[in-house]
């Protein structure tokens, strides 16, 4: 949202995709966009100084730490580019400043929180609850102002998509009629986009599954048992009601959904040709929930009708009385469809269906579903978090398409062995040069110095405790060791976890840890010169 605010402030209209192979148009004021994002990088410099002062470091050491942050090439580069890293680094620095400020609060400094429990509660509130609330509120603002279609909208829940103008879920008719083409989805698979009921093309009988659309056979029609075909020019529109007995027909293969169970209460589900015994292909619609707002036409508000997105229903097989459901292994991208006994837990949890998309040429595509479908902010929020986690976990090292010369391993970062290519411009953009490439590479002196300090600090701690033990005095942590230990621990927590990640990694992942390392380097130099005790 901050990047979007910077683009809006600079007059960007959202139509340019920032492709590095295309020349920026005149109305894309990228310099002004960088100004707002650059503020986050600039803020890190005074935060570094103030953080060190709160750690009771000397004024000289604090100025040295701020200078280290200011002069590092990698931090400066990430501040100049239109990326999210500058904000991440700034909020990391701010979180450290706030944490140290609460740690130094004591009764002698007129702190009102006199008990450890109150201090813990205050820290949890300020360092966990408040940032989490801000994070959630930012998404709430984002959804409120997201009124146009955009990249990645198909991965969002259909209730949210139905609110966007010209989205296919927004333009569909508000009630299901016989003969309409439908996409049907199981409730257990709501978190998986494009995983719908479908059948593959074949001349033989075949099973039915819920999987990602790859065959095109994911369109179904609800038909009368007496006749399957609908003549759009002559037949009147007849809506599907609760309790209707009907036939489910695949629009691609023209085969019907049937169950050939031999044991009452359960059956094997497949699609068969039209010569199938009609008794095996009759399904009864049982509406379980109809969560529709009190808006729209009378049909839109009729709870006896089946509506797209809003209606949850079961399909009960008439001959065996079993319920259409997905197999218990739901969660993969391909899940078998079966028919289970009606009074089982599986029928209640995996036997709920809904129509996600309703296409009916008789009713047109000019209906506006915005406001006619209830949306849940938290369902949309958690769906997007799962999507982001899924995309992030998909950046695996084993994927050859993800691996290039820009990737690196964590052990290379402190030594600055593998710079990262950020972007490039052709000669059309920069006159006088054939190719301009921007690399992310830190200040070698600062990176190597900070790496030595981070490696040497645990050794200094061991020597400190060994000296106390040799002198036969109770083991205690001196203020100097406590200050350095906090910075060293921050470096460890922001660096070591990358060794256990399977995703592809880049040099800029080390920057949050580098911030702690630079502050620790200033602290250790101050200790080495004897100014800090």
Buried (B, 14 or more C-beta within 10 A) or exposed (E): EBBEEBBEEBEBEEEBEEEEEEEEEEEBBBEBBBEBBBBBBEBBBEBBBBBBBBBBBBEBBBBBBBBBBBBBBBBBBBBBBBBEBBBBBBBBBBBBBBBBEBBEBEEEEEBEBEEEEEBEEBBEEBBEEEBEEEEEEEBEEEBEEBEEEEEEBEBBBBBBBBBBEEBBBBBBBBBBBBBBBBBBBBBBBBBBBBBBBBBBEEEEEBEBBBBBBEBEBBBBBBBBBEEBEBEEEEBEBEBBEBEBEBBBBBBBBEBBBBBBBEEEBBBBBBBBEEEBEBEBBBBBBBBBEBEBEEEBEEBBBBEEBBBBBBBBBBBBBBBBBBBBBBBBEBEEEEBBBBBBBBEBEBBBBBBBBBBBBBBBEBBEEEBBBBEBBEBEEEBBBEBBEEBEEEEEEEBEBEEEEEEEEBBBEBEBBBEBEBBBBBEBBBEEBEEEEEEEEBBBBBBEEBBBBBBBBBEEBEEBBEEBEEEBEEEEEEEEEEEBBEBBBBBBEBBBEBBEEBEEBEBBBBBBBBBBBBBBBBBBBBBBBBBEEEEBE
